[in-house]
Each structure stands twice: as C-alpha cells, then as structure tokens.
Amino acid sequence: MEGRFAIDQNCIDIHNNDIRRGADDGIEADYSMSNCRYMRNRLTNVMRGIAIAPSLGGPSYVIRNALYNTRIVWQLGRSGSGYVVLHNTSVKSGSAARIEPSSFCYSRNNLFFGADPRGLIDYVSSWAGYDFDFNGYGAFGGVFSGRLDGAALDSIETYRKRGFEPHAVALGADTFAAPVSEPTPIEDEYAPPDLRLGKGSAAIDAGQPLANINDGFAGAAPDLGAFEFGDAPPLYGPRPKYYAGR
C-alpha cells in the first residue's frame, strides 16, 4: 500500500521467487517501513527489478537477488531512508547502476554488469548517507566508464581515487562460469541465465566480510554478487514438496 494507506508495513519477507516477466516493478515494495527483507529472488525481463520508493526509515534489506534484463536495477528513491543493499547480481543492457536521492543507502559486495557508451555508473557522492564500497562493475565490451558528481570517469582506477568507492572492482568477460550475453533488445524475452561466478573471476574473494550476511565464506574473503563461488544456486519458485501434498 502507498501514501496514507501504508499502515504497519513492517517485518515483510519476499524471498526465493522466480519472476520471469513484468511490465513495471518485479517486486514493488514502496512504503516499506522497518525490518523488511527482499532476498534470494530471481527477476528476469522486468522493467524495474526491485522498487522501494520510498523506504520509510528501514532497514529495508535487498540481499542476494539475481537480476537479468531489467531497464532499471532498482528504484531506491523518493527521498527514502534505510536501504541496505548487499550481494546482488545484476546483468542488463544500458547503464549498470544508478542511484537516486535518499537519506541513507548502504551498498556492499554487489555485482553490476551493463553496456552503455554514456557510462556504466552515474553516482552522486555528495548525497548524505550514501555508503558504497566493495562493489564490482563489468562492461560488455570491456571498457569501464561513468560519471561521479557529473564528472566523467574513464577507468576504475580513476573512480577509486575519487574516494567514493575506494575498493571498487573491475570485472571482465570471465566473470561468469557460463557465457552470459547482453540482453538486447531489452523488449525481447530471455530465459534466466546462470549467473554463478567462473573460476578465476575478479569477483572471487573481492568482497567485505559482513557479520550474519556472508559468514562461512570460502577463501580469503567473500565473493561479490548473489552466489559464493562453488555454491549451488537457491531454489527459486514453488517448492516441489508442497505439490507432493506436504
């Protein structure tokens, strides 16, 4: 519910869904209030992946979701607050990631892949309460570019030196275990690809340890994105045992 109809929208869990088609939001979670969790969903061929616009204080957790062929990864704006965005994987055409004004957004260990000659990212570091780091960025075609505070970025090194995200990671064509193509044209419908990491990917061991989120990671550090290298993906969609009468 939205506006004056949004009452007691707390402690909501939306998880392990397999959403294949959507003309607007894959998950519409506008006016989430506190302790709402959007986790381990797979979203393919949707306009916006996850919309929480606004989050009314939060925390609104967006964790380990896998997104492919969205026009917009997520809508975290309308002056919301309390976004916690961790370990998501997004592959899309156009810009890999953009942000909108809000009063608090914490982002770690996400993996963004895109293709846009105007730039992979468009961020504003001056917005108070934005805390981004340890995210990975890859481009179809292999060239990183973007904008920070309106100024052009021509490499991941330039981006790191600006201080907004000092541990940002550049990702290459070997990021995924199986070949993943750019979803273009975006109006077409695609099957969900395998977005698990490939051996030797720069996303492996490139993340930040986060208590109660990525405990038990393998290797020297957590991996970026929704899947720890070597782990099987979660079950998305209906659970077979329910159809067996249990």
N, C-alpha and C positions, 0 to 999 in steps of 0.2 A: 504494500500500500504506500501511497505517496502523500506528501503535504499534510493536511490536518487529519487525514485518515490513518497516518502512520502512528500506531499506538503499540508500545511494548514489543517492538521488533528486535528482540534480544535473543541470544543463545540459539541462533539458527544454524543448522548444518546442511549444506548441499554438497554431496560428495559422491564420487565414483559413477557419475552419469556419463553416458555416451551420447552426445548431442551432435547430429550429423547435418542439420540444416536449420537455418534461422534467418529471416529477413530483417531482424533487428538484433536485440541482445540475445546471446546464447544463454547467459544467466543474468537475469535482471534482479539486482539486489539493492536498488535505490532505497534510501532512507533506512539502511541498516543502522542499528543503534549501538549495541555493545556485545562483544564476545560472539560475533558471527563468523563462521568458518566456511570457506569455499575451497574445497580441497580435492585433489586427485580426480578431477573431471577431465574428459577429453572432448574438445569442441572443434568441430570441423565445418567449414562452409557457413559461417555466421557473420553477420555484419559487424557486431561488436562482440568480443569474446565474453568479458565479464564487466558488467556495469554496476558500479556502486557510487551513484552520483545523486546525492552526497552520502558519505558515511557520517553519521551524527555522533562523532566522538570516538566510536570504536572501542576496542580494536576490531577492525574488520580484516580477517586473515584471508589471504589469497595464496595458497600453498600447493605446489606440485601439480599444477594443471598443465595439460598439453594442448596447444592450440595450433591449428593449421588452416590457412586460407581464411583469415579474418580481414576485414577492411581496417578495423581498429582493434588493437590487442585488448585494451580495456578502457573504460571511461571512469576515471577516478577524479572527479572534479566537482563543479558546482559548489566550490568553497567548502568541501567536506574536510573531515579530520579523522585521523586514526587508522590509516591504511598500513598494513603490514604485508608486504609482497615478497614471497620467498620461494626459490627453487621452482620457478615456472619455465616452461619451454614454449617459445612461440616462433613459428615459421610462416612468413607471409610475403606477399608482394608489396611494393611500396616501402615506406619508412619502417624500420624495425621497431622503434619505440618513440613515443612522445609522452609528455606529461602536461597536466593542466593544473591551474592554481588550486591548492588546498593548503591547510594549515599544518598537516603532519603526514608524511609518507616515508616509510622505512622500506628500502628495497635492497635485497641481498641475494646473490647466488642464482640470478635468473639468466636465461639464455635466450637471446633475441637474434633472429636471422631474417634478413629482408633484402630488398633491392630497390634503390631509389637514387637516381642521379643527383637529386637535390640533397641527399644525405640520409644516413641510416637513423640518426637521432636528432631530436630537436628539444633541448632541455634549457631550463632557466634556473641558474644556481642561486639567484637572489631571493627566491621564494622561501620564506622562513619555514623551518620544519622539514625540509627535504633532506633526507639522509640516504644517499645512494652509494654503493660500492660493491666490489667483487661481482659485478655483472659481466656477462660475455656478449660480444657483438660480432656477428658474421654477415658477410655480404655475398649474395650470388654475383659472381664476377670477381670477388676477392678484394675489392677496394673499399676501405673504410673512409667515410666522410660524414659530416654532420654539422650541427650548429649548437653552440652553447652561448646563451645570452646574446643571440643574434650574430655572433662572430663565427666565421667558418672554421671547421676542423678538417684537416687534411690527412690525419693519421691518428691511430690510437695513442701514440706517444704524446702528440700534441694535446689530446684530450686529457690524459693522465696528468700532464704538467699543469693544467689549468686548476687542478686541485679538487674538482667536484667529485671525481671518482678515481682516486689515485691507484686503485688496484683493478681497474677495468681490464678485460681480457679480449684480445683479438682472436677470432675463430676463423678457421679455414674450411676448405672443401671436405676435409677428412673428419669433420665434427661428428657425423652420424655413422652408425655401423652399416647402414644400407643407404644407397643413393637416395637423396631427397631433392626433388625438383622444385623450382619456383612455381607457386600456384598462380599461373597467369594463362588466360584471363581469369580474373577473380570471379567473374559471373558463372564460370563453369563449376561443376560439382566434382569433387575429388574424394577418393577413398582415404581414410586416415592412414598416413604413412607411419613407419616405425621410426620414432624419434629418439631411440636409445643411442647412447654415445658409442663411437667407434674407438677401437684400441689406438692409443697414441694421440687422441684428441686433446687439444689445448684446454678443453673444459674439465679434464680429469685432474683432480687434486688442486683445482684453482679457486675453490670457494672458501668461505669463512665458517669455522665451527659455530653452531648456534645451539645452545642448550635446549633440549626437548624437541628439536626440529630435525637435526641430522645426526643425532647420537648413533654411534655404531658404524660410521662411515668407514669404507675400506681405503687404505693408502694413507698418504701424508696429510690429506685434508679432504673435505667434502668436494664432490663434483658439482659443476654447475648444471642447472636445469632440473627437470622433473624426475630424472632417473639416475640413480647411482650406477656407475659402470658395473656391469655384470649382474645387476638385479633384473628379475623379471618384471614386466610392467604390471600394474594392479589390474584387477578385474573391473572393466567398465561395463555399465549397463546391468540388465537383470541378472540375478544370481541363479544359476541352474537349480540349486536345491529347492528354491521356492516353487519351481514348476514341477518338482517331484512330490509335492504335497507336504513339504516340511517347512 
